[in-house]
Amino acid sequence: MLLFWVVGKLAPLFALLALGFLAGRRLGVGEQTLRDLGRLLIYLLVPAKILLATQQAEFAVTWEPVLAAVVVVAASTAVAWWLARWLALPAAAGSALMLGSGFMNAGSLGTSVADQFYGEQGFLLAMLFYITVQALLYTVGPALAGGGREQLREGAVNALRLPLIWALLLGLALNRAGTELPAAAETSLEILGGAWKPVLLLTLGMQLSRTSRLESADFRRLLPPLVVARMATGLAAAAALVLALGLRGELAAVVLISSSMPSAITTYVVGAHCGSDTRRLSLGILGTTLLALVTIPLVVLLAEAWV
């Protein structure tokens, strides 16, 4: 019964991913279109969802998802660094492994799954995790990808420009002050925020349709260490933290689910900017995302049975 419930909840998300993938292949969606959709999500739809959900939240936003994101990113990156040395990968391939392992798709997939199973509270907890991962990606990511101090400074500035962070802070301030939004503003935010999930999942599917195909020896060599460092290590580190902190309920479930997500597509942007092996990185993103169609239901089952 629990398995059917989990699969039923996830089916609409995977269906939107598949539709986006097919649309990307059939309609020939270009890079500029995907870039524009990404800006629409980052600057309007997701911030609207965050602002309204945070302002209306009936629970105190907590620090555990932030700590969990830092711990999981550090653990996965460390394991990837060791595997890159053990496999004697070239520098560019090693940085691709570390980027793909350290930074997970806690945004489009993680927040969607959390929202689907745990509603507004799950969404906000997953968003705290995701924002932390994004901030780390734009600050630490360039160093892992082979960039120098200039890229590190540029990444820090970009992280501070994320509208998601400011929407979260504004929503928290309004919530804490007990200030209600004007009816017109609230309705507008509800309309904008209501579009975030379908647009985000369709965009992710279209982005995946543009990645490299799987018939490659590089893929067969890269995917096993990527699965170990990204998914297995991420889940193990999250489980250890959940036990150490005694986390329960939706908080524990969101930490476990977010930590085991596949490689983030945004790692490709950082890797391309700083000289990483983008071909292997794109293969890893596609491979782990396809594998996530199997692992996400299993992790949700684990979270439901455990917490």
C-alpha positions, -999 to 999 in steps of 0.1 A, spaced: 0 0 0 28 24 9 46 16 -24 15 24 -44 10 57 -25 46 67 -32 45 58 -69 11 75 -73 26 107 -58 57 107 -80 40 97 -112 28 133 -121 63 146 -115 80 120 -137 52 126 -163 61 163 -165 98 154 -168 90 130 -196 68 156 -214 96 182 -211 121 157 -224 99 149 -254 92 185 -261 129 193 -261 136 166 -286 106 171 -309 103 209 -308 141 216 -309 140 239 -279 171 261 -281 196 271 -254 183 307 -253 147 295 -246 159 274 -217 179 303 -204 149 325 -205 128 299 -187 155 296 -161 154 334 -155 116 333 -153 118 306 -126 147 322 -106 134 358 -107 96 354 -106 80 320 -101 101 304 -74 106 336 -54 69 342 -54 63 307 -40 90 312 -14 78 346 -3 42 336 1 49 302 17 74 318 42 51 347 50 22 322 58 43 295 75 29 284 108 62 269 120 96 283 129 121 280 100 149 259 113 187 257 108 190 219 103 185 218 65 213 244 62 237 222 83 226 191 64 233 207 30 268 217 41 276 183 56 263 164 26 281 186 0 314 183 20 311 145 24 301 138 -12 329 161 -25 355 144 -3 345 109 -15 346 121 -51 380 136 -46 393 103 -33 377 83 -61 392 107 -87 427 101 -73 421 63 -70 409 61 -106 438 84 -117 413 107 -136 427 137 -156 422 170 -138 392 181 -159 375 147 -155 382 148 -117 367 182 -114 336 170 -133 333 141 -108 336 164 -78 311 189 -92 286 162 -102 290 145 -68 291 174 -45 261 194 -58 227 177 -61 195 186 -78 179 198 -46 160 225 -65 138 212 -94 136 176 -81 142 180 -44 117 208 -38 91 192 -61 92 158 -43 92 175 -9 62 197 -19 44 167 -33 46 146 -2 48 172 27 31 203 13 42 239 23 63 228 52 82 203 32 87 228 4 102 254 27 125 229 44 137 217 10 141 252 -2 164 260 27 185 230 18 185 240 -19 195 277 -13 224 265 8 236 241 -20 233 269 -46 253 293 -25 280 267 -20 279 259 -57 286 295 -68 313 300 -41 331 267 -37 321 252 -70 344 273 -92 374 263 -70 365 226 -75 361 232 -112 396 246 -115 388 283 -113 410 308 -95 403 335 -70 386 357 -96 359 330 -102 356 325 -65 348 362 -59 325 363 -89 306 333 -76 302 349 -41 287 380 -57 263 358 -78 252 339 -48 243 371 -30 222 382 -60 200 351 -59 164 364 -56 155 332 -37 176 343 -7 159 378 -6 124 363 -10 131 340 19 144 368 41 115 391 32 89 363 39 105 356 72 105 393 82 68 396 73 60 364 92 78 374 123 62 409 123 28 393 118 22 415 87 -3 403 61 1 411 25 -25 432 6 -52 409 -10 -41 419 -45 -4 411 -38 -13 378 -22 -35 368 -51 -7 377 -76 18 357 -57 -5 327 -55 -9 328 -93 28 332 -99 38 307 -73 13 281 -85 31 279 -118 66 271 -104 64 233 -103 51 225 -138 73 251 -155 103 239 -135 99 202 -142 91 208 -179 123 230 -182 144 203 -165 131 177 -189 139 200 -219 174 206 -204 180 169 -201 170 163 -237 200 184 -248 226 164 -229 249 139 -245 237 104 -254 246 74 -232 266 53 -258 300 62 -244 328 45 -226 333 77 -206 297 73 -193 303 37 -182 335 47 -164 321 79 -148 287 67 -136 296 41 -109 319 65 -89 294 93 -94 266 71 -80 288 61 -50 299 97 -43 266 115 -51 237 93 -42 251 67 -18 274 90 1 248 118 2 222 94 17 246 79 41 258 113 54 222 125 57 212 94 76 241 98 100 232 135 106 195 126 111 205 100 138 231 123 154 206 152 157 176 130 165 155 145 136 120 133 131 90 138 108 90 159 77 124 175 86 142 142 86 124 130 55 132 162 35 169 160 46 171 123 34 153 130 1 172 162 -8 206 146 0 201 117 -24 191 137 -54 210 133 -87 236 157 -100 224 193 -105 222 207 -140 236 240 -127 269 223 -122 273 223 -160 273 261 -160 300 263 -134 321 235 -150 319 251 -185 330 285 -171 360 271 -152 373 245 -176 359 212 -163 352 182 -186 316 193 -196 310 162 -218 315 138 -189 296 162 -166 266 162 -189 267 124 -191 268 122 -153 238 146 -150 217 126 -174 228 92 -160 221 100 -124 188 117 -133 176 86 -151 187 65 -122 168 88 -98 135 75 -114 143 43 -94 161 57 -64 137 85 -55 107 61 -48 131 39 -27 144 68 -7 109 81 -1 98 47 11 129 46 34 121 80 48 84 71 54 92 39 71 121 53 92 108 86 104 
